[in-house]
Amino acid sequence: MAAMPMTPKQLRHALSRLGLTQISAAHALGVAPRTVRQWIAGDRRIAEPAARLLAIWVAHPDLLLRPRKRS
């Protein structure tokens, strides 16, 4: 049985919980920022692998590799 697809509202909530901007989420997920904007706007279905990865990151935020701050 397939899981319910992630909704734009759930995506916004996940990004908020993780402290990710749309651009940083795009980089972390390996997609274009435009894709994340389309997901949030509901113009494009959120890819299941991205939704699963976000769900894992929300459950285990320590698994999310954050970019290093430049000195």
mmCIF file as Biopython writes it, N, C-alpha, C and O atoms, coordinates in Angstrom:
data_model
#
loop_
_atom_site.group_PDB
_atom_site.id
_atom_site.type_symbol
_atom_site.label_atom_id
_atom_site.label_alt_id
_atom_site.label_comp_id
_atom_site.label_asym_id
_atom_site.label_entity_id
_atom_site.label_seq_id
_atom_site.pdbx_PDB_ins_code
_atom_site.Cartn_x
_atom_site.Cartn_y
_atom_site.Cartn_z
_atom_site.occupancy
_atom_site.B_iso_or_equiv
_atom_site.auth_seq_id
_atom_site.auth_asym_id
_atom_site.pdbx_PDB_model_num
ATOM 1   N N  . MET A ? 1  ? 0.847  -1.176 0.000   1.0 0.0 1  A 1 
ATOM 2   C CA . MET A ? 1  ? 0.000  0.000  0.000   1.0 0.0 1  A 1 
ATOM 3   C C  . MET A ? 1  ? 0.896  1.244  0.000   1.0 0.0 1  A 1 
ATOM 4   O O  . MET A ? 1  ? 1.823  1.340  0.804   1.0 0.0 1  A 1 
ATOM 5   N N  . ALA A ? 2  ? 0.626  2.172  -0.879  1.0 0.0 2  A 1 
ATOM 6   C CA . ALA A ? 2  ? 1.427  3.391  -0.994  1.0 0.0 2  A 1 
ATOM 7   C C  . ALA A ? 2  ? 1.069  4.368  0.113   1.0 0.0 2  A 1 
ATOM 8   O O  . ALA A ? 2  ? -0.073 4.437  0.568   1.0 0.0 2  A 1 
ATOM 9   N N  . ALA A ? 3  ? 2.064  5.110  0.528   1.0 0.0 3  A 1 
ATOM 10  C CA . ALA A ? 3  ? 1.849  6.128  1.557   1.0 0.0 3  A 1 
ATOM 11  C C  . ALA A ? 3  ? 1.134  7.327  0.941   1.0 0.0 3  A 1 
ATOM 12  O O  . ALA A ? 3  ? 1.207  7.560  -0.266  1.0 0.0 3  A 1 
ATOM 13  N N  . MET A ? 4  ? 0.446  8.082  1.791   1.0 0.0 4  A 1 
ATOM 14  C CA . MET A ? 4  ? -0.206 9.301  1.323   1.0 0.0 4  A 1 
ATOM 15  C C  . MET A ? 4  ? 0.875  10.293 0.914   1.0 0.0 4  A 1 
ATOM 16  O O  . MET A ? 4  ? 1.881  10.433 1.611   1.0 0.0 4  A 1 
ATOM 17  N N  . PRO A ? 5  ? 0.681  10.981 -0.205  1.0 0.0 5  A 1 
ATOM 18  C CA . PRO A ? 5  ? 1.691  11.961 -0.607  1.0 0.0 5  A 1 
ATOM 19  C C  . PRO A ? 5  ? 1.750  13.125 0.377   1.0 0.0 5  A 1 
ATOM 20  O O  . PRO A ? 5  ? 0.756  13.468 1.016   1.0 0.0 5  A 1 
ATOM 21  N N  . MET A ? 6  ? 2.927  13.722 0.486   1.0 0.0 6  A 1 
ATOM 22  C CA . MET A ? 6  ? 3.117  14.877 1.360   1.0 0.0 6  A 1 
ATOM 23  C C  . MET A ? 6  ? 2.395  16.077 0.742   1.0 0.0 6  A 1 
ATOM 24  O O  . MET A ? 6  ? 2.468  16.303 -0.466  1.0 0.0 6  A 1 
ATOM 25  N N  . THR A ? 7  ? 1.711  16.828 1.573   1.0 0.0 7  A 1 
ATOM 26  C CA . THR A ? 7  ? 0.998  18.015 1.104   1.0 0.0 7  A 1 
ATOM 27  C C  . THR A ? 7  ? 1.916  19.238 1.212   1.0 0.0 7  A 1 
ATOM 28  O O  . THR A ? 7  ? 2.901  19.205 1.949   1.0 0.0 7  A 1 
ATOM 29  N N  . PRO A ? 8  ? 1.604  20.311 0.487   1.0 0.0 8  A 1 
ATOM 30  C CA . PRO A ? 8  ? 2.395  21.539 0.636   1.0 0.0 8  A 1 
ATOM 31  C C  . PRO A ? 8  ? 2.431  22.040 2.078   1.0 0.0 8  A 1 
ATOM 32  O O  . PRO A ? 8  ? 3.460  22.537 2.537   1.0 0.0 8  A 1 
ATOM 33  N N  . LYS A ? 9  ? 1.320  21.913 2.788   1.0 0.0 9  A 1 
ATOM 34  C CA . LYS A ? 9  ? 1.272  22.346 4.194   1.0 0.0 9  A 1 
ATOM 35  C C  . LYS A ? 9  ? 2.240  21.519 5.045   1.0 0.0 9  A 1 
ATOM 36  O O  . LYS A ? 9  ? 2.946  22.060 5.895   1.0 0.0 9  A 1 
ATOM 37  N N  . GLN A ? 10 ? 2.267  20.208 4.810   1.0 0.0 10 A 1 
ATOM 38  C CA . GLN A ? 10 ? 3.195  19.342 5.550   1.0 0.0 10 A 1 
ATOM 39  C C  . GLN A ? 10 ? 4.642  19.693 5.207   1.0 0.0 10 A 1 
ATOM 40  O O  . GLN A ? 10 ? 5.513  19.664 6.077   1.0 0.0 10 A 1 
ATOM 41  N N  . LEU A ? 11 ? 4.895  20.021 3.950   1.0 0.0 11 A 1 
ATOM 42  C CA . LEU A ? 11 ? 6.239  20.411 3.539   1.0 0.0 11 A 1 
ATOM 43  C C  . LEU A ? 11 ? 6.664  21.694 4.246   1.0 0.0 11 A 1 
ATOM 44  O O  . LEU A ? 11 ? 7.772  21.772 4.776   1.0 0.0 11 A 1 
ATOM 45  N N  . ARG A ? 12 ? 5.797  22.693 4.258   1.0 0.0 12 A 1 
ATOM 46  C CA . ARG A ? 12 ? 6.120  23.949 4.956   1.0 0.0 12 A 1 
ATOM 47  C C  . ARG A ? 12 ? 6.405  23.691 6.433   1.0 0.0 12 A 1 
ATOM 48  O O  . ARG A ? 12 ? 7.332  24.268 7.001   1.0 0.0 12 A 1 
ATOM 49  N N  . HIS A ? 13 ? 5.611  22.829 7.048   1.0 0.0 13 A 1 
ATOM 50  C CA . HIS A ? 13 ? 5.802  22.498 8.462   1.0 0.0 13 A 1 
ATOM 51  C C  . HIS A ? 13 ? 7.155  21.801 8.674   1.0 0.0 13 A 1 
ATOM 52  O O  . HIS A ? 13 ? 7.879  22.119 9.617   1.0 0.0 13 A 1 
ATOM 53  N N  . ALA A ? 14 ? 7.485  20.860 7.802   1.0 0.0 14 A 1 
ATOM 54  C CA . ALA A ? 14 ? 8.764  20.139 7.923   1.0 0.0 14 A 1 
ATOM 55  C C  . ALA A ? 14 ? 9.939  21.102 7.777   1.0 0.0 14 A 1 
ATOM 56  O O  . ALA A ? 14 ? 10.895 21.035 8.550   1.0 0.0 14 A 1 
ATOM 57  N N  . LEU A ? 15 ? 9.874  21.999 6.789   1.0 0.0 15 A 1 
ATOM 58  C CA . LEU A ? 15 ? 10.962 22.957 6.595   1.0 0.0 15 A 1 
ATOM 59  C C  . LEU A ? 15 ? 11.098 23.873 7.803   1.0 0.0 15 A 1 
ATOM 60  O O  . LEU A ? 15 ? 12.210 24.200 8.218   1.0 0.0 15 A 1 
ATOM 61  N N  . SER A ? 16 ? 9.967  24.286 8.367   1.0 0.0 16 A 1 
ATOM 62  C CA . SER A ? 16 ? 9.985  25.139 9.555   1.0 0.0 16 A 1 
ATOM 63  C C  . SER A ? 16 ? 10.620 24.411 10.741  1.0 0.0 16 A 1 
ATOM 64  O O  . SER A ? 16 ? 11.459 24.980 11.439  1.0 0.0 16 A 1 
ATOM 65  N N  . ARG A ? 17 ? 10.226 23.163 10.972  1.0 0.0 17 A 1 
ATOM 66  C CA . ARG A ? 17 ? 10.782 22.384 12.093  1.0 0.0 17 A 1 
ATOM 67  C C  . ARG A ? 17 ? 12.279 22.169 11.940  1.0 0.0 17 A 1 
ATOM 68  O O  . ARG A ? 17 ? 13.017 22.133 12.925  1.0 0.0 17 A 1 
ATOM 69  N N  . LEU A ? 18 ? 12.720 22.028 10.693  1.0 0.0 18 A 1 
ATOM 70  C CA . LEU A ? 18 ? 14.143 21.786 10.435  1.0 0.0 18 A 1 
ATOM 71  C C  . LEU A ? 18 ? 14.945 23.079 10.317  1.0 0.0 18 A 1 
ATOM 72  O O  . LEU A ? 18 ? 16.174 23.047 10.249  1.0 0.0 18 A 1 
ATOM 73  N N  . GLY A ? 19 ? 14.252 24.210 10.292  1.0 0.0 19 A 1 
ATOM 74  C CA . GLY A ? 19 ? 14.942 25.482 10.155  1.0 0.0 19 A 1 
ATOM 75  C C  . GLY A ? 19 ? 15.556 25.678 8.780   1.0 0.0 19 A 1 
ATOM 76  O O  . GLY A ? 19 ? 16.587 26.336 8.642   1.0 0.0 19 A 1 
ATOM 77  N N  . LEU A ? 20 ? 14.919 25.105 7.761   1.0 0.0 20 A 1 
ATOM 78  C CA . LEU A ? 20 ? 15.436 25.195 6.403   1.0 0.0 20 A 1 
ATOM 79  C C  . LEU A ? 20 ? 14.673 26.240 5.599   1.0 0.0 20 A 1 
ATOM 80  O O  . LEU A ? 20 ? 13.450 26.342 5.699   1.0 0.0 20 A 1 
ATOM 81  N N  . THR A ? 21 ? 15.393 27.002 4.812   1.0 0.0 21 A 1 
ATOM 82  C CA . THR A ? 21 ? 14.757 27.871 3.831   1.0 0.0 21 A 1 
ATOM 83  C C  . THR A ? 21 ? 14.439 27.022 2.610   1.0 0.0 21 A 1 
ATOM 84  O O  . THR A ? 21 ? 14.862 25.869 2.517   1.0 0.0 21 A 1 
ATOM 85  N N  . GLN A ? 22 ? 13.695 27.592 1.679   1.0 0.0 22 A 1 
ATOM 86  C CA . GLN A ? 22 ? 13.409 26.859 0.451   1.0 0.0 22 A 1 
ATOM 87  C C  . GLN A ? 22 ? 14.698 26.543 -0.295  1.0 0.0 22 A 1 
ATOM 88  O O  . GLN A ? 22 ? 14.852 25.450 -0.842  1.0 0.0 22 A 1 
ATOM 89  N N  . ILE A ? 23 ? 15.618 27.494 -0.318  1.0 0.0 23 A 1 
ATOM 90  C CA . ILE A ? 23 ? 16.881 27.284 -1.036  1.0 0.0 23 A 1 
ATOM 91  C C  . ILE A ? 23 ? 17.739 26.237 -0.339  1.0 0.0 23 A 1 
ATOM 92  O O  . ILE A ? 23 ? 18.302 25.363 -0.998  1.0 0.0 23 A 1 
ATOM 93  N N  . SER A ? 24 ? 17.846 26.314 0.988   1.0 0.0 24 A 1 
ATOM 94  C CA . SER A ? 24 ? 18.667 25.318 1.694   1.0 0.0 24 A 1 
ATOM 95  C C  . SER A ? 24 ? 18.035 23.931 1.604   1.0 0.0 24 A 1 
ATOM 96  O O  . SER A ? 24 ? 18.749 22.930 1.547   1.0 0.0 24 A 1 
ATOM 97  N N  . ALA A ? 25 ? 16.701 23.862 1.592   1.0 0.0 25 A 1 
ATOM 98  C CA . ALA A ? 25 ? 16.030 22.571 1.429   1.0 0.0 25 A 1 
ATOM 99  C C  . ALA A ? 25 ? 16.315 22.002 0.043   1.0 0.0 25 A 1 
ATOM 100 O O  . ALA A ? 25 ? 16.549 20.803 -0.108  1.0 0.0 25 A 1 
ATOM 101 N N  . ALA A ? 26 ? 16.294 22.863 -0.957  1.0 0.0 26 A 1 
ATOM 102 C CA . ALA A ? 26 ? 16.581 22.410 -2.322  1.0 0.0 26 A 1 
ATOM 103 C C  . ALA A ? 26 ? 17.990 21.832 -2.406  1.0 0.0 26 A 1 
ATOM 104 O O  . ALA A ? 26 ? 18.195 20.772 -2.998  1.0 0.0 26 A 1 
ATOM 105 N N  . HIS A ? 27 ? 18.954 22.525 -1.817  1.0 0.0 27 A 1 
ATOM 106 C CA . HIS A ? 27 ? 20.335 22.024 -1.836  1.0 0.0 27 A 1 
ATOM 107 C C  . HIS A ? 27 ? 20.442 20.691 -1.088  1.0 0.0 27 A 1 
ATOM 108 O O  . HIS A ? 27 ? 21.093 19.761 -1.565  1.0 0.0 27 A 1 
ATOM 109 N N  . ALA A ? 28 ? 19.806 20.600 0.078   1.0 0.0 28 A 1 
ATOM 110 C CA . ALA A ? 28 ? 19.878 19.375 0.878   1.0 0.0 28 A 1 
ATOM 111 C C  . ALA A ? 28 ? 19.225 18.191 0.152   1.0 0.0 28 A 1 
ATOM 112 O O  . ALA A ? 28 ? 19.679 17.053 0.271   1.0 0.0 28 A 1 
ATOM 113 N N  . LEU A ? 29 ? 18.158 18.475 -0.600  1.0 0.0 29 A 1 
ATOM 114 C CA . LEU A ? 29 ? 17.433 17.411 -1.298  1.0 0.0 29 A 1 
ATOM 115 C C  . LEU A ? 29 ? 17.972 17.134 -2.692  1.0 0.0 29 A 1 
ATOM 116 O O  . LEU A ? 29 ? 17.588 16.152 -3.328  1.0 0.0 29 A 1 
ATOM 117 N N  . GLY A ? 30 ? 18.860 17.998 -3.167  1.0 0.0 30 A 1 
ATOM 118 C CA . GLY A ? 30 ? 19.440 17.802 -4.487  1.0 0.0 30 A 1 
ATOM 119 C C  . GLY A ? 30 ? 18.490 18.143 -5.621  1.0 0.0 30 A 1 
ATOM 120 O O  . GLY A ? 30 ? 18.540 17.540 -6.693  1.0 0.0 30 A 1 
ATOM 121 N N  . VAL A ? 31 ? 17.618 19.124 -5.371  1.0 0.0 31 A 1 
ATOM 122 C CA . VAL A ? 31 ? 16.684 19.578 -6.407  1.0 0.0 31 A 1 
ATOM 123 C C  . VAL A ? 31 ? 16.866 21.084 -6.601  1.0 0.0 31 A 1 
ATOM 124 O O  . VAL A ? 31 ? 17.515 21.755 -5.798  1.0 0.0 31 A 1 
ATOM 125 N N  . ALA A ? 32 ? 16.287 21.593 -7.669  1.0 0.0 32 A 1 
ATOM 126 C CA . ALA A ? 32 ? 16.360 23.023 -7.942  1.0 0.0 32 A 1 
ATOM 127 C C  . ALA A ? 32 ? 15.450 23.795 -6.979  1.0 0.0 32 A 1 
ATOM 128 O O  . ALA A ? 32 ? 14.389 23.300 -6.599  1.0 0.0 32 A 1 
ATOM 129 N N  . PRO A ? 33 ? 15.859 24.999 -6.587  1.0 0.0 33 A 1 
ATOM 130 C CA . PRO A ? 33 ? 14.987 25.822 -5.737  1.0 0.0 33 A 1 
ATOM 131 C C  . PRO A ? 33 ? 13.593 26.012 -6.352  1.0 0.0 33 A 1 
ATOM 132 O O  . PRO A ? 33 ? 12.596 26.077 -5.632  1.0 0.0 33 A 1 
ATOM 133 N N  . ARG A ? 34 ? 13.533 26.098 -7.661  1.0 0.0 34 A 1 
ATOM 134 C CA . ARG A ? 34 ? 12.237 26.243 -8.347  1.0 0.0 34 A 1 
ATOM 135 C C  . ARG A ? 34 ? 11.332 25.052 -8.036  1.0 0.0 34 A 1 
ATOM 136 O O  . ARG A ? 34 ? 10.124 25.217 -7.867  1.0 0.0 34 A 1 
ATOM 137 N N  . THR A ? 35 ? 11.906 23.867 -7.962  1.0 0.0 35 A 1 
ATOM 138 C CA . THR A ? 35 ? 11.123 22.666 -7.657  1.0 0.0 35 A 1 
ATOM 139 C C  . THR A ? 35 ? 10.489 22.780 -6.280  1.0 0.0 35 A 1 
ATOM 140 O O  . THR A ? 35 ? 9.310  22.470 -6.111  1.0 0.0 35 A 1 
ATOM 141 N N  . VAL A ? 36 ? 11.267 23.225 -5.290  1.0 0.0 36 A 1 
ATOM 142 C CA . VAL A ? 36 ? 10.734 23.378 -3.929  1.0 0.0 36 A 1 
ATOM 143 C C  . VAL A ? 36 ? 9.621  24.427 -3.931  1.0 0.0 36 A 1 
ATOM 144 O O  . VAL A ? 36 ? 8.591  24.237 -3.283  1.0 0.0 36 A 1 
ATOM 145 N N  . ARG A ? 37 ? 9.821  25.531 -4.654  1.0 0.0 37 A 1 
ATOM 146 C CA . ARG A ? 37 ? 8.772  26.563 -4.752  1.0 0.0 37 A 1 
ATOM 147 C C  . ARG A ? 37 ? 7.494  25.976 -5.353  1.0 0.0 37 A 1 
ATOM 148 O O  . ARG A ? 37 ? 6.394  26.274 -4.888  1.0 0.0 37 A 1 
ATOM 149 N N  . GLN A ? 38 ? 7.639  25.149 -6.374  1.0 0.0 38 A 1 
ATOM 150 C CA . GLN A ? 38 ? 6.471  24.525 -7.008  1.0 0.0 38 A 1 
ATOM 151 C C  . GLN A ? 38 ? 5.780  23.554 -6.060  1.0 0.0 38 A 1 
ATOM 152 O O  . GLN A ? 38 ? 4.552  23.470 -6.046  1.0 0.0 38 A 1 
ATOM 153 N N  . TRP A ? 39 ? 6.555  22.824 -5.271  1.0 0.0 39 A 1 
ATOM 154 C CA . TRP A ? 39 ? 5.963  21.923 -4.286  1.0 0.0 39 A 1 
ATOM 155 C C  . TRP A ? 39 ? 5.155  22.704 -3.267  1.0 0.0 39 A 1 
ATOM 156 O O  . TRP A ? 39 ? 4.024  22.338 -2.947  1.0 0.0 39 A 1 
ATOM 157 N N  . ILE A ? 40 ? 5.741  23.785 -2.755  1.0 0.0 40 A 1 
ATOM 158 C CA . ILE A ? 40 ? 5.076  24.589 -1.727  1.0 0.0 40 A 1 
ATOM 159 C C  . ILE A ? 40 ? 3.822  25.257 -2.266  1.0 0.0 40 A 1 
ATOM 160 O O  . ILE A ? 40 ? 2.829  25.389 -1.551  1.0 0.0 40 A 1 
ATOM 161 N N  . ALA A ? 41 ? 3.862  25.675 -3.517  1.0 0.0 41 A 1 
ATOM 162 C CA . ALA A ? 41 ? 2.701  26.316 -4.140  1.0 0.0 41 A 1 
ATOM 163 C C  . ALA A ? 41 ? 1.620  25.309 -4.528  1.0 0.0 41 A 1 
ATOM 164 O O  . ALA A ? 41 ? 0.496  25.693 -4.850  1.0 0.0 41 A 1 
ATOM 165 N N  . GLY A ? 42 ? 1.963  24.024 -4.497  1.0 0.0 42 A 1 
ATOM 166 C CA . GLY A ? 42 ? 1.007  23.001 -4.895  1.0 0.0 42 A 1 
ATOM 167 C C  . GLY A ? 42 ? 0.914  22.837 -6.407  1.0 0.0 42 A 1 
ATOM 168 O O  . GLY A ? 42 ? -0.007 22.195 -6.912  1.0 0.0 42 A 1 
ATOM 169 N N  . ASP A ? 43 ? 1.875  23.421 -7.131  1.0 0.0 43 A 1 
ATOM 170 C CA . ASP A ? 43 ? 1.882  23.330 -8.591  1.0 0.0 43 A 1 
ATOM 171 C C  . ASP A ? 43 ? 2.491  22.029 -9.099  1.0 0.0 43 A 1 
ATOM 172 O O  . ASP A ? 43 ? 2.336  21.671 -10.266 1.0 0.0 43 A 1 
ATOM 173 N N  . ARG A ? 44 ? 3.174  21.340 -8.220  1.0 0.0 44 A 1 
ATOM 174 C CA . ARG A ? 44 ? 3.866  20.106 -8.605  1.0 0.0 44 A 1 
ATOM 175 C C  . ARG A ? 44 ? 3.797  19.145 -7.427  1.0 0.0 44 A 1 
ATOM 176 O O  . ARG A ? 44 ? 3.938  19.557 -6.276  1.0 0.0 44 A 1 
ATOM 177 N N  . ARG A ? 45 ? 3.583  17.878 -7.711  1.0 0.0 45 A 1 
ATOM 178 C CA . ARG A ? 45 ? 3.514  16.873 -6.656  1.0 0.0 45 A 1 
ATOM 179 C C  . ARG A ? 45 ? 4.896  16.684 -6.032  1.0 0.0 45 A 1 
ATOM 180 O O  . ARG A ? 45 ? 5.908  16.653 -6.733  1.0 0.0 45 A 1 
ATOM 181 N N  . ILE A ? 46 ? 4.924  16.561 -4.719  1.0 0.0 46 A 1 
ATOM 182 C CA . ILE A ? 46 ? 6.185  16.376 -3.996  1.0 0.0 46 A 1 
ATOM 183 C C  . ILE A ? 46 ? 6.647  14.940 -4.225  1.0 0.0 46 A 1 
ATOM 184 O O  . ILE A ? 46 ? 5.915  13.988 -3.956  1.0 0.0 46 A 1 
ATOM 185 N N  . ALA A ? 47 ? 7.866  14.800 -4.723  1.0 0.0 47 A 1 
ATOM 186 C CA . ALA A ? 47 ? 8.413  13.481 -5.019  1.0 0.0 47 A 1 
ATOM 187 C C  . ALA A ? 47 ? 8.464  12.632 -3.748  1.0 0.0 47 A 1 
ATOM 188 O O  . ALA A ? 47 ? 8.858  13.109 -2.684  1.0 0.0 47 A 1 
ATOM 189 N N  . GLU A ? 48 ? 8.061  11.372 -3.876  1.0 0.0 48 A 1 
ATOM 190 C CA . GLU A ? 48 ? 8.026  10.496 -2.707  1.0 0.0 48 A 1 
ATOM 191 C C  . GLU A ? 48 ? 9.396  10.333 -2.042  1.0 0.0 48 A 1 
ATOM 192 O O  . GLU A ? 48 ? 9.462  10.355 -0.813  1.0 0.0 48 A 1 
ATOM 193 N N  . PRO A ? 49 ? 10.496 10.171 -2.794  1.0 0.0 49 A 1 
ATOM 194 C CA . PRO A ? 49 ? 11.787 10.063 -2.107  1.0 0.0 49 A 1 
ATOM 195 C C  . PRO A ? 49 ? 12.113 11.317 -1.281  1.0 0.0 49 A 1 
ATOM 196 O O  . PRO A ? 49 ? 12.662 11.206 -0.185  1.0 0.0 49 A 1 
ATOM 197 N N  . ALA A ? 50 ? 11.783 12.490 -1.793  1.0 0.0 50 A 1 
ATOM 198 C CA . ALA A ? 50 ? 12.030 13.728 -1.044  1.0 0.0 50 A 1 
ATOM 199 C C  . ALA A ? 50 ? 11.153 13.775 0.203   1.0 0.0 50 A 1 
ATOM 200 O O  . ALA A ? 50 ? 11.614 14.166 1.275   1.0 0.0 50 A 1 
ATOM 201 N N  . ALA A ? 51 ? 9.904  13.381 0.065   1.0 0.0 51 A 1 
ATOM 202 C CA . ALA A ? 51 ? 8.993  13.381 1.206   1.0 0.0 51 A 1 
ATOM 203 C C  . ALA A ? 51 ? 9.469  12.419 2.286   1.0 0.0 51 A 1 
ATOM 204 O O  . ALA A ? 51 ? 9.408  12.732 3.475   1.0 0.0 51 A 1 
ATOM 205 N N  . ARG A ? 52 ? 9.939  11.256 1.872   1.0 0.0 52 A 1 
ATOM 206 C CA . ARG A ? 52 ? 10.436 10.276 2.851   1.0 0.0 52 A 1 
ATOM 207 C C  . ARG A ? 52 ? 11.687 10.786 3.566   1.0 0.0 52 A 1 
ATOM 208 O O  . ARG A ? 52 ? 11.836 10.631 4.778   1.0 0.0 52 A 1 
ATOM 209 N N  . LEU A ? 53 ? 12.578 11.395 2.790   1.0 0.0 53 A 1 
ATOM 210 C CA . LEU A ? 53 ? 13.799 11.925 3.386   1.0 0.0 53 A 1 
ATOM 211 C C  . LEU A ? 53 ? 13.477 13.040 4.378   1.0 0.0 53 A 1 
ATOM 212 O O  . LEU A ? 53 ? 14.062 13.092 5.460   1.0 0.0 53 A 1 
ATOM 213 N N  . LEU A ? 54 ? 12.562 13.922 4.022   1.0 0.0 54 A 1 
ATOM 214 C CA . LEU A ? 54 ? 12.157 14.984 4.942   1.0 0.0 54 A 1 
ATOM 215 C C  . LEU A ? 54 ? 11.549 14.413 6.215   1.0 0.0 54 A 1 
ATOM 216 O O  . LEU A ? 54 ? 11.821 14.907 7.309   1.0 0.0 54 A 1 
ATOM 217 N N  . ALA A ? 55 ? 10.733 13.380 6.081   1.0 0.0 55 A 1 
ATOM 218 C CA . ALA A ? 55 ? 10.124 12.751 7.260   1.0 0.0 55 A 1 
ATOM 219 C C  . ALA A ? 55 ? 11.191 12.151 8.170   1.0 0.0 55 A 1 
ATOM 220 O O  . ALA A ? 55 ? 11.085 12.233 9.394   1.0 0.0 55 A 1 
ATOM 221 N N  . ILE A ? 56 ? 12.211 11.552 7.579   1.0 0.0 56 A 1 
ATOM 222 C CA . ILE A ? 56 ? 13.317 10.999 8.376   1.0 0.0 56 A 1 
ATOM 223 C C  . ILE A ? 56 ? 14.061 12.124 9.080   1.0 0.0 56 A 1 
ATOM 224 O O  . ILE A ? 56 ? 14.386 12.010 10.262  1.0 0.0 56 A 1 
ATOM 225 N N  . TRP A ? 57 ? 14.333 13.213 8.361   1.0 0.0 57 A 1 
ATOM 226 C CA . TRP A ? 57 ? 15.038 14.346 8.970   1.0 0.0 57 A 1 
ATOM 227 C C  . TRP A ? 57 ? 14.237 14.970 10.108  1.0 0.0 57 A 1 
ATOM 228 O O  . TRP A ? 57 ? 14.812 15.373 11.120  1.0 0.0 57 A 1 
ATOM 229 N N  . VAL A ? 58 ? 12.910 15.054 9.953   1.0 0.0 58 A 1 
ATOM 230 C CA . VAL A ? 58 ? 12.083 15.618 11.023  1.0 0.0 58 A 1 
ATOM 231 C C  . VAL A ? 58 ? 12.155 14.714 12.252  1.0 0.0 58 A 1 
ATOM 232 O O  . VAL A ? 58 ? 12.249 15.201 13.379  1.0 0.0 58 A 1 
ATOM 233 N N  . ALA A ? 59 ? 12.111 13.403 12.035  1.0 0.0 59 A 1 
ATOM 234 C CA . ALA A ? 59 ? 12.180 12.453 13.150  1.0 0.0 59 A 1 
ATOM 235 C C  . ALA A ? 59 ? 13.569 12.383 13.768  1.0 0.0 59 A 1 
ATOM 236 O O  . ALA A ? 59 ? 13.710 12.142 14.967  1.0 0.0 59 A 1 
ATOM 237 N N  . HIS A ? 60 ? 14.600 12.594 12.944  1.0 0.0 60 A 1 
ATOM 238 C CA . HIS A ? 60 ? 15.993 12.482 13.397  1.0 0.0 60 A 1 
ATOM 239 C C  . HIS A ? 60 ? 16.808 13.646 12.819  1.0 0.0 60 A 1 
ATOM 240 O O  . HIS A ? 60 ? 17.608 13.438 11.907  1.0 0.0 60 A 1 
ATOM 241 N N  . PRO A ? 61 ? 16.618 14.867 13.335  1.0 0.0 61 A 1 
ATOM 242 C CA . PRO A ? 61 ? 17.271 16.043 12.752  1.0 0.0 61 A 1 
ATOM 243 C C  . PRO A ? 61 ? 18.796 15.961 12.740  1.0 0.0 61 A 1 
ATOM 244 O O  . PRO A ? 61 ? 19.449 16.654 11.961  1.0 0.0 61 A 1 
ATOM 245 N N  . ASP A ? 62 ? 19.363 15.115 13.602  1.0 0.0 62 A 1 
ATOM 246 C CA . ASP A ? 62 ? 20.816 14.971 13.637  1.0 0.0 62 A 1 
ATOM 247 C C  . ASP A ? 62 ? 21.358 14.327 12.351  1.0 0.0 62 A 1 
ATOM 248 O O  . ASP A ? 62 ? 22.557 14.401 12.083  1.0 0.0 62 A 1 
ATOM 249 N N  . LEU A ? 63 ? 20.491 13.704 11.564  1.0 0.0 63 A 1 
ATOM 250 C CA . LEU A ? 63 ? 20.922 13.087 10.308  1.0 0.0 63 A 1 
ATOM 251 C C  . LEU A ? 63 ? 21.057 14.092 9.167   1.0 0.0 63 A 1 
ATOM 252 O O  . LEU A ? 63 ? 21.678 13.803 8.144   1.0 0.0 63 A 1 
ATOM 253 N N  . LEU A ? 64 ? 20.477 15.262 9.350   1.0 0.0 64 A 1 
ATOM 254 C CA . LEU A ? 64 ? 20.540 16.302 8.332   1.0 0.0 64 A 1 
ATOM 255 C C  . LEU A ? 64 ? 21.915 16.951 8.370   1.0 0.0 64 A 1 
ATOM 256 O O  . LEU A ? 64 ? 22.297 17.565 9.366   1.0 0.0 64 A 1 
ATOM 257 N N  . LEU A ? 65 ? 22.654 16.807 7.274   1.0 0.0 65 A 1 
ATOM 258 C CA . LEU A ? 65 ? 23.977 17.412 7.193   1.0 0.0 65 A 1 
ATOM 259 C C  . LEU A ? 65 ? 23.804 18.878 6.833   1.0 0.0 65 A 1 
ATOM 260 O O  . LEU A ? 65 ? 23.289 19.206 5.764   1.0 0.0 65 A 1 
ATOM 261 N N  . ARG A ? 66 ? 24.227 19.737 7.707   1.0 0.0 66 A 1 
ATOM 262 C CA . ARG A ? 66 ? 24.091 21.175 7.470   1.0 0.0 66 A 1 
ATOM 263 C C  . ARG A ? 66 ? 25.383 21.702 6.894   1.0 0.0 66 A 1 
ATOM 264 O O  . ARG A ? 66 ? 26.463 21.228 7.247   1.0 0.0 66 A 1 
ATOM 265 N N  . PRO A ? 67 ? 25.284 22.689 6.002   1.0 0.0 67 A 1 
ATOM 266 C CA . PRO A ? 67 ? 26.517 23.266 5.436   1.0 0.0 67 A 1 
ATOM 267 C C  . PRO A ? 67 ? 27.354 23.927 6.518   1.0 0.0 67 A 1 
ATOM 268 O O  . PRO A ? 67 ? 26.832 24.509 7.469   1.0 0.0 67 A 1 
ATOM 269 N N  . ARG A ? 68 ? 28.643 23.823 6.351   1.0 0.0 68 A 1 
ATOM 270 C CA . ARG A ? 68 ? 29.543 24.470 7.310   1.0 0.0 68 A 1 
ATOM 271 C C  . ARG A ? 68 ? 29.529 25.969 7.095   1.0 0.0 68 A 1 
ATOM 272 O O  . ARG A ? 68 ? 29.401 26.453 5.970   1.0 0.0 68 A 1 
ATOM 273 N N  . LYS A ? 69 ? 29.663 26.691 8.188   1.0 0.0 69 A 1 
ATOM 274 C CA . LYS A ? 69 ? 29.749 28.146 8.086   1.0 0.0 69 A 1 
ATOM 275 C C  . LYS A ? 69 ? 31.135 28.525 7.605   1.0 0.0 69 A 1 
ATOM 276 O O  . LYS A ? 69 ? 32.148 27.993 8.060   1.0 0.0 69 A 1 
ATOM 277 N N  . ARG A ? 70 ? 31.146 29.460 6.672   1.0 0.0 70 A 1 
ATOM 278 C CA . ARG A ? 70 ? 32.434 29.923 6.152   1.0 0.0 70 A 1 
ATOM 279 C C  . ARG A ? 70 ? 33.062 30.900 7.122   1.0 0.0 70 A 1 
ATOM 280 O O  . ARG A ? 70 ? 32.378 31.709 7.747   1.0 0.0 70 A 1 
ATOM 281 N N  . SER A ? 71 ? 34.385 30.810 7.238   1.0 0.0 71 A 1 
ATOM 282 C CA . SER A ? 71 ? 35.060 31.729 8.157   1.0 0.0 71 A 1 
ATOM 283 C C  . SER A ? 71 ? 35.640 32.913 7.446   1.0 0.0 71 A 1 
ATOM 284 O O  . SER A ? 71 ? 36.241 33.780 8.080   1.0 0.0 71 A 1 
#
